[in-house]
């Protein structure tokens, strides 16, 4: 094999290594958050550029065809890098065909409906990409750890989520779920950076420190959510995110491959271009 083919094979292997198998519960050890699987920063950043261009091309074809859509779910603990991932990777997509929704604390109206009501309204229409910055998974994460609902309620939501994502698959929406894993030590560094930099202080929330004290509880909640809701049609990927350059590389690689797996075609035209004369 040529060097280029070997490199491409190594890149594609990452997707398989980081996918959570159905029924598998990932350990989420802190040491795993800094892994790079032998990749260096220079070669990874070169691959990022190639991936982003390929993502743009595939999005354009999907937008023209209007038969498929993609939902990207981004989850992470506080400081995990969701916003910067959206800016540095998702930003490659044309905003005309891409939406980003940040799901925060439910409103009074949201609470008058089932927990998936506000989420279902934001799923992508055919031909487009939707990104969830936090998502329906908050209802088995925050709701569980902070005791917002009884155990008998949140424990049933895993099955509801799987059924919801199956409905999306049947509607030609590919669901790609990405968990950005950082270590507790890296979270401390990022919180301190937010406090010391005037352009980042607005991002710090003192309540985040209370959640930090519940690190092990959130880790257990994530392990269960990833293990119980990673399916063949809507897999979870656990991305080592302590090193931002590696995070961006892997996320772009996964999104590229997920888009490439779609049967994208240029739409059939209702006319013969060869017979058209522009005068």
N, C-alpha and C positions, 0 to 999 in steps of 0.2 A: 504494500500500500504506500501511496505517496504520503509525504509529511502532512499535507493539507487534509487528506482523508483521515489520517490517524488523529489529528487535532479535532476534526469534526466528530469522530467517534467518541473521543474523550469528553467532549462537551455534551453530547447526547446521553452519555452514561450518567451524568449528574442528575438528570430528571428521574431516572429509575432509582438512584441511590437515595434521593430525598423524598420520594413519594411514600406516603404512609399506606401500607397495605391494608385492605379491608380486615377489620378485626384486630389489627395490630395496635398496641398502645405504646407510643414512643416514650422514651425515658425522659427526654428534655433535660439532660444533665448540662450544667453550666459550661463544662469543658467543651461540649459539642458546638457551642455558639461561635467559637473562634476557628472552626475548621475551614480549610481551603482546599482540601483534597489534592494538594500538590500544585495548585495553580499559583502563578505569580501575578503581581499587580499589572505589569506591562501587558502581558498576553491577555489577561482578562479584560482590560480596558479596550484593547483592540477588538476583542470579540464583542464587547458591548456595542461598539459603533456598527458592526456588521449586523448584529441582532436588531438594533433599533431601525435600521433601514429596511430590513426584511419585514419587520412588524408593520411599518408604514405601508409597504407594498401590499401586504396581505389584507390589511384593513381596507385599503382602497378597493380591492377586488371584492371583499365581503360587502362593502357598502354598495357597490354597483349591483351585485347579485341579489341582495335582499332576501336571502333564504335562511341565513344563519345569524346567530348573535352570540355574544360572549359576555358572561358575568364573571368579573374578577373580584374575589372576596379577599380583603386584606385584614389580617388580625395580628395583634402584637400587644405585649404589655406596654405600659406607659414608657415612652422614650425608645420604643422599639424601631422607629424609623418609617412609619407608614407614610407620613407627609412627604419626606424626602424621596421615598421610593416612587410615589406618585409624580413628584416633580421631575425626577431624573430618568425614570423609565416609562411610566405611563404618559409622560409629556410628549413622547414620540408620536402618539396618535393624533390625528386630525381632530380637533375639538368639535367639528361639525358632526362627527359620528361617534363621540365618546362623552359620557357623562360621569361625574364623580359625586357620590352622595356620602356625606359624613353623618352616620347615625349616632346621635347624642341621646341624652336622657329623653325618654318618651314624653310627649306632650299629654295634656289632659284628654285631648281627642284620641290620640293613639291608645291610651289606656282604656278607652271605651270599646275597643275592638280586640280581636285575637292578636297574639304577639307577632304574627306574620303579616298582618294587614298593612302596616306602613312600608314593609319591605317589598311586598308584592307590587306595590304601586311604582317602584323604582327599577324593576327589572328591565333589561334592554329590549327594545323592539328589534325586529329582524333587520340585519344589516348594520347594527350598531354594537358598541361595547359599553358596558356599564361597570363602574368600579365602586365597590362598597368599602369605605374607610370605617371600619367596624361594621357590624352586620347583625343578622338574626342570631348569630352565635353569642351575642352579649346576653341573650336570654337563657343560656346555660353556663354562662361565665360569671358576669357581674351579679345577675339575679341569684345565682347559686351561692357565691362566696359572701355576698352582702345580705343574704337572707331576705331578699325582696319578695320572694314567693315561697310557699312551702315546698319541701322536697318532693312531695307527691305530684306537684305541678311541673317543676323543672325537669324531673327525671323522665317525664313522658315526652318532653319536647325533642329529644334526640330522634325519635321515630317520626315525629311531625316534620322535622327539618329534612330528614331523608326523603320523606314522601314529597315534600315541596320541591326539592331539587330534582326528583324523578319527574315531576310534572314539567319542570323547566326543560329537562332533556327531551321529553316527548314533544316539546314545542320548539325544538331545534335551537335551544340555548345551551351552549357549552359552559359549564360551571368550573372555574379554576380557583382553588382555594389555597391561599398562601399565608403561612404563619411565619412571621419574622422573629426568630429566636435570638434574644440577647441574654448575656449573663447578668447576674445581680451586680457584679463589679462594674460592668460596662454601663448599666443603668445609673449607677452612682456617678460615674464620670459624666454622663450626659446631663443628669440633673444639675450637677455643679457647673457645667458649661452654660446651661440655661440661666442660672442665677447670676453668673459673672458677666454675661454678654448682654448689653443693653438691647440688642435687636432680637434676643431670644427670651428675655425675661417674661414677656407676655404669654409664652407657651407654658410656663411653670404654674402648676396648680398645687397649693399646699396639701390638698386632699390626696395627691399622688403619694405622699409620704405614708399615709395611712394604708394605702394599697400595697406599698412596698413592704410594710411590716407583715403583710399577708402573702408574701411571695410564695410560700409552699402551698398555701390553699389555692392560689391562682394556678400554680403549676399543676396541681392535681386536677383542677377543673379543665385546664387545657388538654391534659393527657386523655381524659375521658372524652372530651368533645372530639378531638382528633381521631381517637381510636374508634369511636362509635359512629362517626359520620364521614369517614373516608371511604368512598365507594368507587367502583370501577368507572362509573360515569361522572362522578364529582369528587375527584381525589383531593386530599390535603397534601401540601408540600411543606416540609419544615426546612426553612432556609437559615443557615448559620449567618447571623447578621451583626456580629460584633465588628467585623470589618466591612465598612460600607461599600467599598469597591467590589468585594466579592458578592455581597448581597445584590448589588445592581446587576452584576454579571449573571448570576444564577436566575434571578427573576426574569431578566430579559430573555435568557435562554429558554426557560420554561414557557414563557408566553409565546415566543417564536414557534416552538415545537407544537404547542397546543393549537395555535392558528394553522400551522402547516398540516395538522391532522384533519382539518375540515375539508370536505370536498368542494373547494371553491372553484367556480368557473365564471368566466365572463358571461353576462346574460345574453340570451338569444335575442336578436334584433327583429322587430316586426317589419323590417324592410331589408333590401339588399344594398349595402353600401356601394357596391360596384356599379349599380344602376343609377346612382344619384349624381347629378351634375350641378355644381354650384356655379351660377353665372352672375 
